[in-house]
């Protein structure tokens, strides 16, 4: 059966399996060796070269899910992103990058690029015209993120890809929030897709990994640089990631359903000032999201009403875990100004619309009723604490 005819769950389970030829086991065996033969072999294998059996086979699964020819598995999302940047950008080159970008990526660009003599421009917005305005004669790469972290803004993937191609510029995307289940940017013309595999691909909050997917020629260019940086993923974690991805489509679709219901509930709540979720018709980019996404994802953010203490609210939650990272089967929540965007200045966060009242909510697969009950009791507890404080005064 041709790969492009396989269903999502079939790809998640079977594509990229390591066949157990010796014992005929149902799951992939794990090869932990760091020393392989160099005589009478077609290729000399070494983990740092991204070519051990587990690495190569998992890359096939990743590539199949994102409709690309090839992939590379890294030790973290930032290892993948930095390898990509430093492959295609050198001293004197220029990067156009979306302003609504993951805080760690923004910090990397601002801190490290000047050391390499690489120029960069953060867009004034996330529309195609904003990217076009930022292009310079030495621009070599345009990088976007959609949906964005943590405000869930939506960028026109096809529009940016066409703009880049018309200028002979490479394009790349952080597709972490969407996952390959909800969005396939390669089909819309993007050149390179990046994921923090720590998130939806791993899905159980126990794996740190990253991945790049692209055409074989582009992956080969990245490989020549990445093997020098040593950012490969250990084979045991590669094996864990392959195991976790067998349920990727099931998990993400369940999270899509839960998040849509939670977003609708929060939007109507009197103690919630704003809900950012692309699956809501009130979202300014709803039509665009609907046109380029197959599902709206399990991520959202919302602002508590003025007067509700965000820190106190999180401490009162019993089921939803105040925790960094995202996209596990368990629901988690955090304050971006204290975590993902803490490295940005207050002015930078204000310009991006990231207030101290903003909560980033990663919806898991628990019962919708239980998650709503947890939010209700936390808000009630914080309001009661506030009333008691007022009475004492």
DRENVEXMAR-577484 format. One record per residue (C-alpha): residue number from 1; residue in three letters; x, y, z. Coordinates in nm, 4 decimals. Layout:
<recs>
+-----+------+----------+----------+----------+
:  nr : rest :       px :       py :       pz :
+-----+------+----------+----------+----------+
: NUM :  ALA :        X :        Y :        Z :
...
+-----+------+----------+----------+----------+
</recs>
This chain:
<recs>
+-----+------+----------+----------+----------+
:  nr : rest :       px :       py :       pz :
+-----+------+----------+----------+----------+
:   1 :  UNK :   0.0000 :   0.0000 :   0.0000 :
:   2 :  UNK :   0.1386 :   0.3440 :  -0.0957 :
:   3 :  UNK :   0.2390 :   0.5658 :   0.1952 :
:   4 :  UNK :   0.0118 :   0.8493 :   0.0870 :
:   5 :  UNK :  -0.2853 :   0.6113 :   0.1010 :
:   6 :  UNK :  -0.2310 :   0.5112 :   0.4632 :
:   7 :  UNK :  -0.4585 :   0.6590 :   0.7291 :
:   8 :  UNK :  -0.3246 :   0.8769 :   1.0103 :
:   9 :  UNK :  -0.3494 :   0.6106 :   1.2789 :
:  10 :  UNK :  -0.1832 :   0.3586 :   1.0495 :
:  11 :  UNK :   0.1071 :   0.5962 :   0.9835 :
:  12 :  UNK :   0.1402 :   0.6724 :   1.3554 :
:  13 :  UNK :   0.1562 :   0.3033 :   1.4411 :
:  14 :  UNK :   0.3351 :   0.1366 :   1.1516 :
:  15 :  UNK :   0.5410 :   0.3794 :   0.9422 :
:  16 :  UNK :   0.9014 :   0.3869 :   1.0621 :
:  17 :  UNK :   0.8819 :   0.0700 :   1.2678 :
:  18 :  UNK :   1.2121 :  -0.1050 :   1.3287 :
:  19 :  UNK :   1.1409 :  -0.4645 :   1.2293 :
:  20 :  UNK :   1.2359 :  -0.7237 :   1.4883 :
:  21 :  UNK :   1.3846 :  -0.9753 :   1.2464 :
:  22 :  UNK :   1.5321 :  -1.1952 :   1.5197 :
:  23 :  UNK :   1.2440 :  -1.2500 :   1.7608 :
:  24 :  UNK :   0.9465 :  -1.1170 :   1.5584 :
:  25 :  UNK :   0.8297 :  -0.8896 :   1.8392 :
:  26 :  UNK :   0.5283 :  -0.6637 :   1.7803 :
:  27 :  UNK :   0.7149 :  -0.3425 :   1.8680 :
:  28 :  UNK :   1.0403 :  -0.1871 :   1.7549 :
:  29 :  UNK :   1.3553 :  -0.3205 :   1.9214 :
:  30 :  UNK :   1.5905 :  -0.0579 :   2.0622 :
:  31 :  UNK :   1.9534 :  -0.0261 :   1.9551 :
:  32 :  UNK :   2.1576 :   0.1509 :   2.2215 :
:  33 :  UNK :   2.5015 :   0.0927 :   2.0736 :
:  34 :  UNK :   2.7332 :   0.3906 :   2.0315 :
:  35 :  UNK :   2.9867 :   0.1756 :   1.8451 :
:  36 :  UNK :   2.9145 :   0.0158 :   1.5074 :
:  37 :  UNK :   3.1237 :  -0.1750 :   1.2514 :
:  38 :  UNK :   3.3206 :   0.0205 :   0.9922 :
:  39 :  UNK :   3.4306 :  -0.2671 :   0.7672 :
:  40 :  UNK :   3.2057 :  -0.4406 :   0.5130 :
:  41 :  UNK :   2.9160 :  -0.2010 :   0.5770 :
:  42 :  UNK :   2.7329 :   0.0453 :   0.3524 :
:  43 :  UNK :   2.7433 :   0.3222 :   0.6126 :
:  44 :  UNK :   2.9286 :   0.3783 :   0.9381 :
:  45 :  UNK :   2.6674 :   0.4440 :   1.2047 :
:  46 :  UNK :   2.7115 :   0.6767 :   1.4987 :
:  47 :  UNK :   2.4405 :   0.8462 :   1.7104 :
:  48 :  UNK :   2.5762 :   1.1978 :   1.6526 :
:  49 :  UNK :   2.5411 :   1.1394 :   1.2787 :
:  50 :  UNK :   2.1636 :   1.0878 :   1.3143 :
:  51 :  UNK :   2.1879 :   0.7466 :   1.1441 :
:  52 :  UNK :   2.1306 :   0.4737 :   1.4021 :
:  53 :  UNK :   1.8454 :   0.2303 :   1.3228 :
:  54 :  UNK :   1.6008 :   0.3892 :   1.5672 :
:  55 :  UNK :   1.6846 :   0.7430 :   1.4541 :
:  56 :  UNK :   1.6501 :   0.6686 :   1.0843 :
:  57 :  UNK :   1.3217 :   0.4839 :   1.1195 :
:  58 :  UNK :   1.1566 :   0.7423 :   1.3443 :
:  59 :  UNK :   1.2563 :   1.0084 :   1.0912 :
:  60 :  UNK :   1.0527 :   0.8163 :   0.8318 :
:  61 :  UNK :   0.7436 :   0.8360 :   1.0549 :
:  62 :  UNK :   0.7955 :   1.2095 :   1.1099 :
:  63 :  UNK :   0.8397 :   1.2750 :   0.7391 :
:  64 :  UNK :   0.5292 :   1.0728 :   0.6498 :
:  65 :  UNK :   0.3155 :   1.2686 :   0.8968 :
:  66 :  UNK :   0.4268 :   1.6057 :   0.7580 :
:  67 :  UNK :   0.4266 :   1.4945 :   0.3925 :
:  68 :  UNK :   0.7985 :   1.5577 :   0.3463 :
:  69 :  UNK :   1.0787 :   1.3523 :   0.1972 :
:  70 :  UNK :   1.3039 :   1.3451 :   0.5011 :
:  71 :  UNK :   1.3479 :   1.4431 :   0.8648 :
:  72 :  UNK :   1.6060 :   1.4771 :   1.1426 :
:  73 :  UNK :   1.5409 :   1.4078 :   1.5120 :
:  74 :  UNK :   1.7057 :   1.6392 :   1.7689 :
:  75 :  UNK :   1.7582 :   1.6518 :   2.1433 :
:  76 :  UNK :   1.5159 :   1.9455 :   2.1820 :
:  77 :  UNK :   1.3041 :   2.1858 :   1.9827 :
:  78 :  UNK :   1.5644 :   2.4586 :   2.0316 :
:  79 :  UNK :   1.8396 :   2.2246 :   1.9057 :
:  80 :  UNK :   1.6361 :   2.1710 :   1.5898 :
:  81 :  UNK :   1.5584 :   2.5401 :   1.5459 :
:  82 :  UNK :   1.9158 :   2.6581 :   1.6054 :
:  83 :  UNK :   2.0532 :   2.3954 :   1.3647 :
:  84 :  UNK :   1.8139 :   2.5159 :   1.0967 :
:  85 :  UNK :   1.8969 :   2.8833 :   1.1488 :
:  86 :  UNK :   2.2715 :   2.8265 :   1.1478 :
:  87 :  UNK :   2.2511 :   2.6121 :   0.8357 :
:  88 :  UNK :   2.0830 :   2.8700 :   0.6168 :
:  89 :  UNK :   2.2058 :   3.1958 :   0.7742 :
:  90 :  UNK :   2.5640 :   3.3222 :   0.7832 :
:  91 :  UNK :   2.7319 :   3.6539 :   0.8593 :
:  92 :  UNK :   2.5705 :   3.9281 :   0.6552 :
:  93 :  UNK :   2.2454 :   3.7360 :   0.5952 :
:  94 :  UNK :   1.9071 :   3.8555 :   0.7159 :
:  95 :  UNK :   1.6143 :   3.6732 :   0.8790 :
:  96 :  UNK :   1.2543 :   3.7904 :   0.8800 :
:  97 :  UNK :   1.0780 :   3.6447 :   1.1821 :
:  98 :  UNK :   0.7243 :   3.6710 :   1.3130 :
:  99 :  UNK :   0.6858 :   3.8964 :   1.6163 :
: 100 :  UNK :   0.4379 :   3.6605 :   1.7877 :
: 101 :  UNK :   0.7001 :   3.3919 :   1.8400 :
: 102 :  UNK :   0.7835 :   3.1492 :   2.1204 :
: 103 :  UNK :   0.9833 :   3.3412 :   2.3820 :
: 104 :  UNK :   1.2769 :   3.0992 :   2.3827 :
: 105 :  UNK :   1.3164 :   3.1352 :   2.0061 :
: 106 :  UNK :   1.2976 :   3.5151 :   2.0280 :
: 107 :  UNK :   1.5597 :   3.5170 :   2.3006 :
: 108 :  UNK :   1.7912 :   3.2919 :   2.0986 :
: 109 :  UNK :   1.7699 :   3.5213 :   1.7973 :
: 110 :  UNK :   1.8319 :   3.8384 :   1.9978 :
: 111 :  UNK :   2.1143 :   3.6910 :   2.2063 :
: 112 :  UNK :   2.3034 :   3.4738 :   1.9581 :
: 113 :  UNK :   2.2589 :   3.6215 :   1.6115 :
: 114 :  UNK :   2.4679 :   3.9341 :   1.6811 :
: 115 :  UNK :   2.7606 :   3.7056 :   1.7750 :
: 116 :  UNK :   2.7426 :   3.5514 :   1.4269 :
: 117 :  UNK :   2.6860 :   3.8750 :   1.2391 :
: 118 :  UNK :   2.3393 :   3.7614 :   1.1308 :
: 119 :  UNK :   2.0831 :   4.0388 :   1.0872 :
: 120 :  UNK :   1.7152 :   3.9982 :   1.1729 :
: 121 :  UNK :   1.3862 :   4.1845 :   1.1720 :
: 122 :  UNK :   1.0827 :   4.1018 :   1.3827 :
: 123 :  UNK :   0.7661 :   4.1877 :   1.1924 :
: 124 :  UNK :   0.5252 :   4.4535 :   1.3170 :
: 125 :  UNK :   0.2391 :   4.2059 :   1.2820 :
: 126 :  UNK :   0.1619 :   3.8598 :   1.1541 :
: 127 :  UNK :  -0.0054 :   3.9352 :   0.8216 :
: 128 :  UNK :   0.1592 :   3.8695 :   0.4850 :
: 129 :  UNK :   0.2071 :   4.2427 :   0.4276 :
: 130 :  UNK :   0.4032 :   4.2663 :   0.7546 :
: 131 :  UNK :   0.6469 :   4.0028 :   0.6287 :
: 132 :  UNK :   0.6796 :   4.1722 :   0.2908 :
: 133 :  UNK :   0.7574 :   4.5049 :   0.4584 :
: 134 :  UNK :   1.0405 :   4.3421 :   0.6573 :
: 135 :  UNK :   1.2195 :   4.1808 :   0.3621 :
: 136 :  UNK :   1.5616 :   4.3201 :   0.2723 :
: 137 :  UNK :   1.7979 :   4.2543 :  -0.0168 :
: 138 :  UNK :   1.9968 :   4.0102 :   0.2004 :
: 139 :  UNK :   1.6967 :   3.8211 :   0.3430 :
: 140 :  UNK :   1.7556 :   3.4453 :   0.3193 :
: 141 :  UNK :   1.4835 :   3.2997 :   0.5427 :
: 142 :  UNK :   1.1328 :   3.3827 :   0.6674 :
: 143 :  UNK :   1.0263 :   3.2041 :   0.9868 :
: 144 :  UNK :   0.6698 :   3.1894 :   1.1169 :
: 145 :  UNK :   0.4740 :   3.0245 :   1.3970 :
: 146 :  UNK :   0.1037 :   2.9509 :   1.3710 :
: 147 :  UNK :  -0.0934 :   2.9151 :   1.5894 :
: 148 :  UNK :   0.1405 :   3.1304 :   1.7950 :
: 149 :  UNK :   0.2477 :   3.0903 :   2.1567 :
: 150 :  UNK :   0.0689 :   3.2074 :   2.3714 :
: 151 :  UNK :  -0.1852 :   3.4309 :   2.1948 :
: 152 :  UNK :  -0.2936 :   3.1806 :   1.9280 :
: 153 :  UNK :  -0.2621 :   3.4282 :   1.6430 :
: 154 :  UNK :  -0.2993 :   3.2738 :   1.2973 :
: 155 :  UNK :  -0.0619 :   3.3479 :   1.0096 :
: 156 :  UNK :  -0.1521 :   3.2880 :   0.6443 :
: 157 :  UNK :   0.0817 :   2.9957 :   0.5714 :
: 158 :  UNK :   0.0185 :   2.9781 :   0.1986 :
: 159 :  UNK :   0.0477 :   3.3551 :   0.1637 :
: 160 :  UNK :   0.3840 :   3.3700 :   0.3405 :
: 161 :  UNK :   0.5118 :   3.0680 :   0.1473 :
: 162 :  UNK :   0.4170 :   3.2268 :  -0.1853 :
: 163 :  UNK :   0.5787 :   3.5549 :  -0.0820 :
: 164 :  UNK :   0.9017 :   3.3797 :   0.0114 :
: 165 :  UNK :   0.9107 :   3.1763 :  -0.3089 :
: 166 :  UNK :   0.8504 :   3.4845 :  -0.5239 :
: 167 :  UNK :   1.1591 :   3.6446 :  -0.3645 :
: 168 :  UNK :   1.3715 :   3.3273 :  -0.3817 :
: 169 :  UNK :   1.3741 :   3.3105 :   0.0008 :
: 170 :  UNK :   1.3425 :   2.9953 :   0.2103 :
: 171 :  UNK :   1.0450 :   2.9656 :   0.4451 :
: 172 :  UNK :   1.0132 :   2.7763 :   0.7733 :
: 173 :  UNK :   0.7461 :   2.7245 :   1.0365 :
: 174 :  UNK :   0.7172 :   2.6179 :   1.3979 :
: 175 :  UNK :   0.4198 :   2.3811 :   1.3704 :
: 176 :  UNK :   0.4301 :   2.2659 :   1.7338 :
: 177 :  UNK :   0.0951 :   2.4058 :   1.8506 :
: 178 :  UNK :  -0.0959 :   2.2590 :   1.5565 :
: 179 :  UNK :   0.0782 :   1.9196 :   1.5323 :
: 180 :  UNK :   0.0872 :   1.7252 :   1.2038 :
: 181 :  UNK :  -0.2635 :   1.6030 :   1.2769 :
: 182 :  UNK :  -0.4161 :   1.9499 :   1.2489 :
: 183 :  UNK :  -0.1905 :   2.1230 :   0.9971 :
: 184 :  UNK :   0.0548 :   2.0281 :   0.7199 :
: 185 :  UNK :   0.2458 :   2.3400 :   0.6082 :
: 186 :  UNK :   0.4460 :   2.1589 :   0.3387 :
: 187 :  UNK :   0.1208 :   2.1152 :   0.1453 :
: 188 :  UNK :   0.0819 :   2.4953 :   0.1556 :
: 189 :  UNK :   0.4290 :   2.5658 :   0.0172 :
: 190 :  UNK :   0.6469 :   2.6009 :   0.3281 :
: 191 :  UNK :   1.0013 :   2.4648 :   0.2840 :
: 192 :  UNK :   1.0934 :   2.3488 :   0.6370 :
: 193 :  UNK :   0.8686 :   2.2351 :   0.9226 :
: 194 :  UNK :   0.9930 :   2.2318 :   1.2811 :
: 195 :  UNK :   0.8348 :   2.0772 :   1.5922 :
: 196 :  UNK :   0.9202 :   2.0695 :   1.9563 :
: 197 :  UNK :   0.8536 :   1.6958 :   1.9817 :
: 198 :  UNK :   0.8461 :   1.7458 :   2.3586 :
: 199 :  UNK :   0.4881 :   1.8589 :   2.3085 :
: 200 :  UNK :   0.2174 :   1.6789 :   2.1063 :
: 201 :  UNK :   0.4459 :   1.4277 :   1.9369 :
: 202 :  UNK :   0.5628 :   1.2970 :   2.2752 :
: 203 :  UNK :   0.2369 :   1.3787 :   2.4452 :
: 204 :  UNK :   0.3109 :   1.2404 :   2.7922 :
: 205 :  UNK :   0.5344 :   1.5101 :   2.9451 :
: 206 :  UNK :   0.8311 :   1.2732 :   2.9710 :
: 207 :  UNK :   1.0296 :   1.3336 :   2.6511 :
: 208 :  UNK :   1.2509 :   1.6243 :   2.5423 :
: 209 :  UNK :   1.3000 :   1.6246 :   2.1647 :
: 210 :  UNK :   1.2790 :   1.8240 :   1.8424 :
: 211 :  UNK :   1.2414 :   1.7506 :   1.4731 :
: 212 :  UNK :   1.2916 :   1.9149 :   1.1351 :
: 213 :  UNK :   1.1113 :   1.7934 :   0.8227 :
: 214 :  UNK :   1.1835 :   1.9045 :   0.4658 :
: 215 :  UNK :   1.2921 :   1.7882 :   0.1228 :
: 216 :  UNK :   1.5890 :   1.5512 :   0.1079 :
: 217 :  UNK :   1.8288 :   1.8210 :  -0.0278 :
: 218 :  UNK :   1.7392 :   2.0663 :   0.2522 :
: 219 :  UNK :   1.7673 :   1.7982 :   0.5217 :
: 220 :  UNK :   2.1081 :   1.7021 :   0.3839 :
: 221 :  UNK :   2.2235 :   2.0626 :   0.4159 :
: 222 :  UNK :   2.1001 :   2.0734 :   0.7767 :
: 223 :  UNK :   2.2613 :   1.7362 :   0.8514 :
: 224 :  UNK :   2.6073 :   1.8586 :   0.7487 :
: 225 :  UNK :   2.5804 :   2.1372 :   1.0089 :
: 226 :  UNK :   2.3814 :   1.9556 :   1.2799 :
: 227 :  UNK :   2.6265 :   1.6662 :   1.3151 :
: 228 :  UNK :   2.8934 :   1.9182 :   1.4125 :
: 229 :  UNK :   2.6767 :   2.0650 :   1.6895 :
: 230 :  UNK :   2.5969 :   1.7259 :   1.8453 :
: 231 :  UNK :   2.2282 :   1.7935 :   1.9051 :
: 232 :  UNK :   2.1042 :   1.4409 :   1.8310 :
: 233 :  UNK :   1.8498 :   1.2609 :   2.0487 :
: 234 :  UNK :   1.9572 :   0.9549 :   2.2495 :
: 235 :  UNK :   1.8302 :   0.6285 :   2.1072 :
: 236 :  UNK :   1.6406 :   0.5346 :   2.4220 :
: 237 :  UNK :   1.4408 :   0.8573 :   2.3967 :
: 238 :  UNK :   1.4008 :   0.8021 :   2.0221 :
: 239 :  UNK :   1.2432 :   0.4664 :   2.1058 :
: 240 :  UNK :   1.0147 :   0.6277 :   2.3679 :
: 241 :  UNK :   0.9071 :   0.8920 :   2.1180 :
: 242 :  UNK :   0.8254 :   0.6325 :   1.8525 :
: 243 :  UNK :   0.6171 :   0.4443 :   2.1089 :
: 244 :  UNK :   0.4335 :   0.7611 :   2.2150 :
: 245 :  UNK :   0.3543 :   0.8641 :   1.8594 :
: 246 :  UNK :   0.1445 :   0.5538 :   1.8015 :
: 247 :  UNK :  -0.1422 :   0.7320 :   1.9786 :
: 248 :  UNK :  -0.0707 :   1.0807 :   1.8363 :
: 249 :  UNK :  -0.3799 :   1.1094 :   1.6173 :
: 250 :  UNK :  -0.6089 :   0.9689 :   1.8872 :
: 251 :  UNK :  -0.4699 :   1.2041 :   2.1526 :
: 252 :  UNK :  -0.4753 :   1.5196 :   1.9416 :
: 253 :  UNK :  -0.8287 :   1.4659 :   1.8146 :
: 254 :  UNK :  -0.9498 :   1.4139 :   2.1730 :
: 255 :  UNK :  -0.7699 :   1.7326 :   2.2779 :
: 256 :  UNK :  -0.9250 :   1.9207 :   1.9852 :
: 257 :  UNK :  -1.2728 :   1.8259 :   2.1024 :
: 258 :  UNK :  -1.2051 :   1.9090 :   2.4662 :
: 259 :  UNK :  -1.0422 :   2.2439 :   2.3879 :
: 260 :  UNK :  -1.3303 :   2.3592 :   2.1674 :
: 261 :  UNK :  -1.5778 :   2.2846 :   2.4449 :
: 262 :  UNK :  -1.3625 :   2.4517 :   2.7113 :
: 263 :  UNK :  -1.3097 :   2.7590 :   2.4933 :
: 264 :  UNK :  -1.6849 :   2.8006 :   2.4427 :
: 265 :  UNK :  -1.7413 :   2.7647 :   2.8163 :
: 266 :  UNK :  -1.4705 :   3.0177 :   2.9074 :
: 267 :  UNK :  -1.5890 :   3.2681 :   2.6468 :
: 268 :  UNK :  -1.9244 :   3.2902 :   2.8245 :
: 269 :  UNK :  -1.7778 :   3.3070 :   3.1756 :
: 270 :  UNK :  -1.8316 :   3.6411 :   3.3549 :
: 271 :  UNK :  -1.4911 :   3.6199 :   3.5255 :
: 272 :  UNK :  -1.2963 :   3.5657 :   3.2019 :
: 273 :  UNK :  -1.2093 :   3.8826 :   3.0109 :
: 274 :  UNK :  -1.0737 :   3.7319 :   2.6892 :
: 275 :  UNK :  -1.0344 :   3.3870 :   2.5301 :
: 276 :  UNK :  -0.7829 :   3.3233 :   2.2513 :
: 277 :  UNK :  -0.8722 :   3.0087 :   2.0576 :
: 278 :  UNK :  -0.8766 :   2.9836 :   1.6771 :
: 279 :  UNK :  -1.1790 :   2.7543 :   1.6849 :
: 280 :  UNK :  -1.4026 :   3.0299 :   1.8212 :
: 281 :  UNK :  -1.5976 :   3.2324 :   1.5649 :
: 282 :  UNK :  -1.5085 :   3.5402 :   1.7675 :
: 283 :  UNK :  -1.1378 :   3.4847 :   1.6977 :
: 284 :  UNK :  -1.0226 :   3.7496 :   1.4470 :
: 285 :  UNK :  -0.8513 :   3.4837 :   1.2350 :
: 286 :  UNK :  -1.1228 :   3.2163 :   1.2572 :
: 287 :  UNK :  -1.1861 :   3.1992 :   0.8826 :
: 288 :  UNK :  -0.8158 :   3.1706 :   0.8032 :
: 289 :  UNK :  -0.7660 :   2.9037 :   1.0707 :
: 290 :  UNK :  -1.0607 :   2.7069 :   0.9331 :
: 291 :  UNK :  -0.9130 :   2.7195 :   0.5826 :
: 292 :  UNK :  -0.5668 :   2.5886 :   0.6759 :
: 293 :  UNK :  -0.6263 :   2.3707 :   0.9820 :
: 294 :  UNK :  -0.7989 :   2.0324 :   1.0022 :
: 295 :  UNK :  -0.8597 :   2.0791 :   1.3757 :
: 296 :  UNK :  -0.8091 :   2.3801 :   1.6012 :
: 297 :  UNK :  -0.5768 :   2.2176 :   1.8549 :
: 298 :  UNK :  -0.5688 :   2.1702 :   2.2295 :
: 299 :  UNK :  -0.4031 :   2.5034 :   2.3106 :
: 300 :  UNK :  -0.5685 :   2.8258 :   2.4162 :
: 301 :  UNK :  -0.5055 :   3.1232 :   2.6379 :
: 302 :  UNK :  -0.7397 :   3.3398 :   2.8395 :
: 303 :  UNK :  -0.7284 :   3.6484 :   3.0578 :
: 304 :  UNK :  -0.8795 :   3.6494 :   3.4024 :
: 305 :  UNK :  -1.1031 :   3.9429 :   3.4879 :
: 306 :  UNK :  -0.9430 :   4.2381 :   3.6635 :
: 307 :  UNK :  -0.9311 :   4.1813 :   4.0361 :
: 308 :  UNK :  -0.8754 :   3.8068 :   4.0136 :
: 309 :  UNK :  -0.5243 :   3.7185 :   4.1250 :
: 310 :  UNK :  -0.3687 :   3.4910 :   3.8606 :
: 311 :  UNK :  -0.1219 :   3.3293 :   4.0986 :
: 312 :  UNK :  -0.3929 :   3.2593 :   4.3577 :
: 313 :  UNK :  -0.6160 :   3.1132 :   4.0851 :
: 314 :  UNK :  -0.3514 :   2.8626 :   3.9773 :
: 315 :  UNK :  -0.2805 :   2.7618 :   4.3362 :
: 316 :  UNK :  -0.6466 :   2.6749 :   4.3880 :
: 317 :  UNK :  -0.6643 :   2.4363 :   4.0928 :
: 318 :  UNK :  -0.6941 :   2.0720 :   4.1995 :
: 319 :  UNK :  -0.6946 :   1.8848 :   3.8679 :
: 320 :  UNK :  -0.5348 :   2.1185 :   3.6144 :
: 321 :  UNK :  -0.1623 :   2.1326 :   3.6876 :
: 322 :  UNK :   0.0235 :   2.4659 :   3.7026 :
: 323 :  UNK :   0.3217 :   2.3462 :   3.5039 :
: 324 :  UNK :   0.5642 :   2.4489 :   3.2309 :
: 325 :  UNK :   0.5591 :   2.2920 :   2.8847 :
: 326 :  UNK :   0.2372 :   2.1746 :   2.7224 :
: 327 :  UNK :   0.0440 :   1.9235 :   2.5116 :
: 328 :  UNK :   0.0502 :   1.6276 :   2.7494 :
: 329 :  UNK :  -0.2525 :   1.4068 :   2.8032 :
: 330 :  UNK :  -0.2959 :   1.5911 :   3.1329 :
: 331 :  UNK :  -0.4235 :   1.9504 :   3.1358 :
: 332 :  UNK :  -0.1683 :   2.2135 :   3.2391 :
: 333 :  UNK :  -0.1717 :   2.5887 :   3.2846 :
: 334 :  UNK :   0.0853 :   2.8631 :   3.3301 :
: 335 :  UNK :   0.1478 :   3.2372 :   3.3287 :
: 336 :  UNK :   0.3516 :   3.3225 :   3.0156 :
: 337 :  UNK :   0.5030 :   3.6300 :   3.1792 :
: 338 :  UNK :   0.6610 :   3.4038 :   3.4424 :
: 339 :  UNK :   0.7669 :   3.1192 :   3.2108 :
: 340 :  UNK :   0.7725 :   3.1017 :   2.8294 :
: 341 :  UNK :   0.8124 :   3.4788 :   2.7886 :
: 342 :  UNK :   0.9946 :   3.5619 :   3.1105 :
: 343 :  UNK :   1.3138 :   3.6400 :   2.9151 :
: 344 :  UNK :   1.1374 :   3.9266 :   2.7371 :
: 345 :  UNK :   1.1202 :   4.2695 :   2.8967 :
: 346 :  UNK :   0.7957 :   4.4047 :   3.0396 :
: 347 :  UNK :   0.7781 :   4.6485 :   2.7483 :
: 348 :  UNK :   0.8219 :   4.3681 :   2.4954 :
: 349 :  UNK :   0.5486 :   4.1619 :   2.6609 :
: 350 :  UNK :   0.3166 :   4.4627 :   2.6721 :
: 351 :  UNK :   0.3738 :   4.5264 :   2.3022 :
: 352 :  UNK :   0.2829 :   4.1648 :   2.2276 :
: 353 :  UNK :  -0.0295 :   4.1793 :   2.4438 :
: 354 :  UNK :   0.0981 :   3.9350 :   2.7060 :
: 355 :  UNK :  -0.0467 :   4.0641 :   3.0310 :
: 356 :  UNK :   0.0108 :   3.9385 :   3.3842 :
: 357 :  UNK :  -0.3515 :   3.8151 :   3.3822 :
: 358 :  UNK :  -0.2936 :   3.5927 :   3.0793 :
: 359 :  UNK :  -0.3150 :   3.2160 :   3.1340 :
: 360 :  UNK :  -0.1897 :   2.9654 :   2.8752 :
: 361 :  UNK :  -0.4086 :   2.6571 :   2.8971 :
: 362 :  UNK :  -0.3034 :   2.3234 :   2.7491 :
: 363 :  UNK :  -0.6156 :   2.1080 :   2.7425 :
: 364 :  UNK :  -0.5685 :   1.7371 :   2.8056 :
: 365 :  UNK :  -0.7961 :   1.4391 :   2.7564 :
: 366 :  UNK :  -0.9734 :   1.4430 :   3.0930 :
: 367 :  UNK :  -1.3505 :   1.4705 :   3.1182 :
: 368 :  UNK :  -1.4716 :   1.8139 :   3.0076 :
: 369 :  UNK :  -1.7071 :   1.8228 :   3.3065 :
: 370 :  UNK :  -1.4219 :   1.7671 :   3.5509 :
: 371 :  UNK :  -1.2047 :   2.0394 :   3.3955 :
: 372 :  UNK :  -1.4903 :   2.2915 :   3.4093 :
: 373 :  UNK :  -1.5632 :   2.2016 :   3.7712 :
: 374 :  UNK :  -1.1978 :   2.2580 :   3.8590 :
: 375 :  UNK :  -1.1935 :   2.6033 :   3.6993 :
: 376 :  UNK :  -1.5204 :   2.6976 :   3.8706 :
: 377 :  UNK :  -1.4030 :   2.5975 :   4.2172 :
: 378 :  UNK :  -1.0697 :   2.7803 :   4.1693 :
: 379 :  UNK :  -1.2410 :   3.1036 :   4.0648 :
: 380 :  UNK :  -1.4901 :   3.0758 :   4.3521 :
: 381 :  UNK :  -1.2064 :   3.0201 :   4.6003 :
: 382 :  UNK :  -1.0111 :   3.3233 :   4.4763 :
: 383 :  UNK :  -1.3202 :   3.5446 :   4.4871 :
: 384 :  UNK :  -1.3956 :   3.4255 :   4.8403 :
: 385 :  UNK :  -1.0387 :   3.5019 :   4.9499 :
: 386 :  UNK :  -1.0711 :   3.8485 :   4.7972 :
: 387 :  UNK :  -1.4038 :   3.9106 :   4.9766 :
: 388 :  UNK :  -1.2596 :   3.7955 :   5.3082 :
: 389 :  UNK :  -0.9632 :   4.0313 :   5.2664 :
: 390 :  UNK :  -1.1990 :   4.3191 :   5.1937 :
: 391 :  UNK :  -1.4067 :   4.2438 :   5.5065 :
: 392 :  UNK :  -1.0947 :   4.2523 :   5.7231 :
: 393 :  UNK :  -1.0129 :   4.5980 :   5.5937 :
+-----+------+----------+----------+----------+
</recs>
